[in-house]
Amino acid sequence: MTGHLITNARILDGTGREPFAGAVRVDGNRIADVTAGPTTARPGELVIDGRGATLMPGLIEPHAHLSFADITSYELTRLPPEEHLLATLRNARTMLDSGYTSALSAAAAKPRLDVVVKREIEAGRFPGPRLLANGPEITVTGGLGDTNLLHLPHHETPTFCWVADGPDAIRRVCRLLAREGVDLLKLNLSGDLGTSAWSSELTPMTEAEVAAAMEVARAHELRVCAHCRSGDSVRMAVTHGIDVIYHANYCDEAALDALEAARDRVFVAPALGITYNLSQANGQWGVTPERAQGFERELAASVETIARMRKRGIRVLPGGDYGFVYTPHGTYARDLWLFVKILGFSPMEALVAATRLGGEIMGLPGELGMVTPGALADLLLVDGDPLADIAILQDRSAIRMIMKDGALHKALRFERA
């Protein structure tokens, strides 16, 4: 692989350090050197003139749904697998084009979609982020994603979920997904304001069902993430060893205590985009004013809860739940803006959460999400200053270069030394 030298850049290294003028040398798929000031190119290196743009780590999505096709949950059930695979591949390209070079999947809408797309990406046959693959969300009857109706034929895998009741049924689903090659499992512990017969503050999945899933996960060395809006579901997830917790809107003191005690292990990704957009629906997408008010209340609870998490040193990451009709693919960086606008993060804090902490949730701490020697060469060159205007990262035309694993996916200007 040809070496690269990126010069004349303003380096935002993902560690929280203030940006500085300098150059970055890439050998193979790793960052070989980061220097302040100008650097002389080596013979044969591809030189990319940053022209004063911001060089930063690739963004990392901790709650990806590549197979959610910008349609409603009900329509996912009816989407044939052939068209669904093509949509998933297109979404993978869109995510990389948006500056997201890594993604931890929070579920696939059909059992093998993530696994197959990950293999295509890793083989170099199709562009996309480095991906940790998941299967459908594992839920219980009436839980999030179970859209079955009593008078119609039963679907074991409707929408984006797999319906399983009781420890033995849960074990079977987890074993099947492990057999097919997933990196992760996803459990829907709590209810939801969406496709669920249980509210967000209730917890339909039982301790025994969670324990059964974790038994299989440990045997297969799989990580587990969980949909947890209620305080009880958060406590249950932490108790059973789940390390990626989504939403966590209604944490009481006991749930916050549990998260704080496990803060070196767990990550929280609130996925505010879906809640915020639906709270602002104003009649769009069939969302009634009453339902929008429910999302407004959930957003207010989230803001309060996340503020308390931050005081306790719990890792909170932006991103999540993009791929519905109201959160379309390609708008992922809106979550960074929400972290600043709604949650009170500084732009630097939001960017560190989306890069360095993203590397940690991907299981590559110190190797991913930072512009430092020895780190993986996942890099963006952005026209403008994300610290002055975090919304610039929503503009794909502002991203002049995208490098993933040392290979250029997009570059507007370079020359050979």
Secondary structure, DSSP 8 states (H G I E B T S, - for coil): ---EEEEEEEE--SSS---EEEEEEEETTEEEEEEES-----TT-EEEE-TT-EEEE-EEEEEE-TT--SS-HHHHHHS-HHHHHHHHHHHHHHHHHTTEEEEEES--SSTTHHHHHHHHHHTTSS---EEE----EEE-TTSTT----TTS---SS-TTEEE--SHHHHHHHHHHHHHHT-SEEEEE-S--SSS-SS-TT---S-HHHHHHHHHHHHHHT-EEEEEEEEHHHHHHHHHTT--EEEEEEE--HHHHHHHHHTTTT-EEE--HHHHHHHHT-TTGGG--HHHHHHHHHHHHHHHHHHHHHHHTT--B-------BTTB-TT-TTHHHHHHHHTT---HHHHHHHHTHHHHHHTT-TTTSS--STTSB--EEEESS-TTT-GGGGG-GGGEEEEEETTEEEEES--EE-
